[in-house]
Structures are given as structure tokens and as C-alpha cells.
Amino acid sequence: MRYLFILFLLVINSFALQITGFDNEVVNGKTALITLEKQKGIEFQNLQVDKKKFPIITSPLDPQSCFALIPVGYYEKIAAKEVYINYVKD
């Protein structure tokens, strides 16, 4: 999970979505926070890491942004992970 966001940022640069990660390294036993800016014509469904899906939640403070929380297991081995964002485009 240490290189999760480095890979995530490289993949996201090929899309027009506004997505940010607060840390590029997430240590074991912590939770990663990924924020997304809502855009016209795009509805976010969920975020997927490996075979696990995580809901994308609308921010209660800013209705134009949303976020996803990804927990990292305490005993999980360090590895690069691919993050997929599932969305529907109108």
C-alpha cells in the first residue's frame, strides 16, 4: 500500500477527473483518504482496490466534492496497488 498513491496519481493523469490523495504513502493500520471533485455528467459509483469495493461519499461540507476511505490492514504486506474508480458518464 506504500506505493498506492504514486501509481494512482500516474494512472489518474490520463483521465480528466479531478482526484487528489492526501498522502502518497499510507502506513499499515491507517486509512487512506481520496477526494474527488464532482463534474457535470459524471456520477461516481465506487472505488475498487484489488477485489474490495469502497463507497464514494458526498462531502457534507462541500456538495461539489466527494471522498472515499480505504483502510489498510495492520499486517498487510507492502505492495503497489491499483485503484479503479467506477463511474457513469451521461
MARBA-78957 format. One line per 4 residues: for each residue x, y, z of N, C-alpha, C. Coordinates in steps of 0.05 Angstrom, whole numbers, plus 5000, padded with zeros to 4 digits. Example, Ala and Ser with C-alpha at 12.3 -4.5 7.8 and 13.67 -1.06 7.14 Angstrom:
REM residues 2
5264,4886,5156,5246,4910,5156,5264,4934,5156 ~ 5257,4955,5142,5273,4979,5143,5258,5001,5157
//
This chain:
REM residues 90
5016,4976,5000,5000,5000,5000,5017,5025,5000 ~ 5043,5022,5005,5061,5045,5006,5061,5061,4980 ~ 5060,5047,4958,5062,5060,4932,5035,5063,4918 ~ 5014,5059,4934,4987,5061,4923,4981,5087,4910
4988,5109,4923,4981,5135,4911,4999,5144,4889 ~ 5024,5134,4889,5042,5141,4867,5031,5129,4841 ~ 5023,5103,4843,5011,5090,4820,4984,5103,4813 ~ 4969,5110,4833,4943,5122,4830,4945,5149,4815
4964,5165,4823,4968,5191,4810,4978,5189,4782 ~ 4994,5169,4776,5003,5165,4748,4980,5156,4730 ~ 4963,5139,4740,4940,5129,4725,4920,5152,4721 ~ 4915,5167,4741,4894,5188,4740,4902,5211,4721
4927,5215,4716,4935,5236,4698,4925,5232,4669 ~ 4918,5207,4663,4908,5201,4636,4878,5207,4634 ~ 4865,5214,4656,4836,5220,4655,4832,5249,4661 ~ 4808,5259,4656,4802,5287,4660,4789,5291,4687
4789,5272,4705,4777,5274,4731,4795,5288,4751 ~ 4784,5304,4768,4799,5318,4789,4799,5301,4814 ~ 4822,5288,4819,4824,5270,4842,4850,5276,4857 ~ 4848,5276,4883,4872,5281,4899,4874,5261,4921
4899,5254,4928,4904,5237,4951,4921,5254,4970 ~ 4916,5252,4996,4929,5269,5015,4957,5259,5022 ~ 4962,5234,5020,4988,5222,5025,4996,5204,5002 ~ 5022,5204,4995,5030,5186,4974,5040,5160,4986
5042,5159,5013,5049,5134,5027,5029,5130,5050 ~ 5018,5107,5051,4999,5100,5073,5011,5078,5089 ~ 5015,5081,5114,5027,5061,5131,5006,5041,5140 ~ 5015,5018,5148,4997,4997,5158,4981,5006,5182
4956,4998,5183,4938,5004,5205,4926,5032,5203 ~ 4929,5046,5181,4918,5072,5177,4897,5071,5154 ~ 4884,5094,5150,4863,5096,5129,4871,5117,5109 ~ 4870,5111,5084,4876,5130,5062,4850,5145,5055
4853,5171,5050,4831,5188,5042,4836,5198,5014 ~ 4817,5192,4996,4819,5201,4968,4795,5220,4963 ~ 4800,5244,4953,4778,5263,4948,4775,5265,4918 ~ 4750,5270,4909,4743,5273,4881,4726,5297,4878
4730,5312,4857,4713,5335,4851,4691,5326,4832 ~ 4666,5333,4839,4644,5325,4822,4645,5342,4796 ~ 4638,5329,4774,4638,5343,4748,4611,5338,4735 ~ 4603,5356,4718,4577,5354,4705,4578,5329,4686
4557,5313,4688,4555,5290,4670,4569,5265,4681 ~ 4581,5266,4704,4595,5242,4715,4584,5236,4743 ~ 4575,5211,4746,4565,5202,4772,4584,5180,4782 ~ 4597,5184,4805,4616,5165,4816,4600,5142,4829
4608,5117,4824,4595,5094,4836,4610,5084,4860 ~ 4635,5075,4857,4651,5065,4879,4680,5065,4870 ~ 4697,5059,4889,4726,5057,4885,4734,5029,4891 ~ 4751,5017,4875,4759,4989,4878,4789,4986,4881
4798,4972,4901,4826,4965,4906,4826,4935,4908 ~ 4842,4922,4891,4842,4892,4889,4813,4884,4883 ~ 4802,4866,4900,4774,4858,4895,4755,4871,4915 ~ 4764,4890,4931,4748,4903,4950,4737,4929,4939
4711,4934,4943,4699,4959,4934,4692,4977,4958 ~ 4697,5003,4954,4692,5022,4975,4673,5044,4965 ~ 4653,5052,4981,4634,5072,4971,4647,5099,4969 ~ 4637,5115,4950,4645,5143,4947,4623,5159,4959
4630,5176,4978,4611,5190,4995,4612,5220,4988 ~ 4589,5233,4985,4588,5262,4981,4595,5276,5007 ~ 4612,5296,5005,4621,5311,5028,4598,5327,5040 ~ 4595,5326,5066,4574,5341,5079,4580,5371,5080
4606,5378,5077,4614,5406,5078,4615,5420,5051 ~ 4620,5404,5030,4622,5415,5003,4607,5396,4984 ~ 4583,5404,4975,4568,5386,4958,4580,5381,4930 ~ 4601,5396,4923,4615,5393,4897,4638,5373,4899
4643,5362,4922,4665,5343,4925,4655,5318,4939 ~ 4670,5296,4935,4663,5271,4949,4690,5258,4956 ~ 4687,5237,4972,4711,5224,4982,4707,5194,4986 ~ 4729,5179,4988,4728,5151,4994,4750,5145,5015
4744,5128,5033,4763,5120,5054,4771,5091,5049 ~ 4798,5086,5048,4808,5060,5042,4825,5051,5066 ~ 4815,5031,5082,4831,5022,5104,4854,5004,5095 ~ 4876,5006,5109,4900,4989,5104,4904,4971,5128
4904,4945,5123,4906,4926,5145,4934,4928,5159 ~ 4934,4923,5185,4958,4925,5200,4980,4905,5191 ~ 4971,4881,5183,4990,4861,5175,4993,4858,5145 ~ 4982,4876,5130,4983,4875,5101,5012,4880,5091
5021,4865,5072,5048,4868,5062,5050,4893,5044 ~ 5073,4905,5043,5078,4929,5026,5077,4920,4997 ~ 5061,4933,4981,5058,4927,4953,5044,4950,4939 ~ 5050,4954,4914,5036,4974,4897,5009,4963,4891
4989,4979,4893,4961,4971,4888,4949,4988,4866 ~ 4931,4977,4851,4917,4992,4830,4890,5000,4841 ~ 4883,5025,4836,4858,5037,4845,4841,5042,4821 ~ 4817,5031,4821,4798,5036,4799,4774,5052,4809
4767,5072,4794,4744,5089,4801,4722,5081,4781 ~ 4700,5071,4792,4677,5064,4775,4658,5087,4775 ~ 4651,5096,4751,4633,5119,4748,4616,5115,4723 ~ 4594,5130,4722,4576,5130,4699,4577,5158,4687
4581,5158,4660,4582,5183,4646,4557,5186,4629 ~ 4543,5209,4633,4518,5214,4618,4524,5220,4589
//
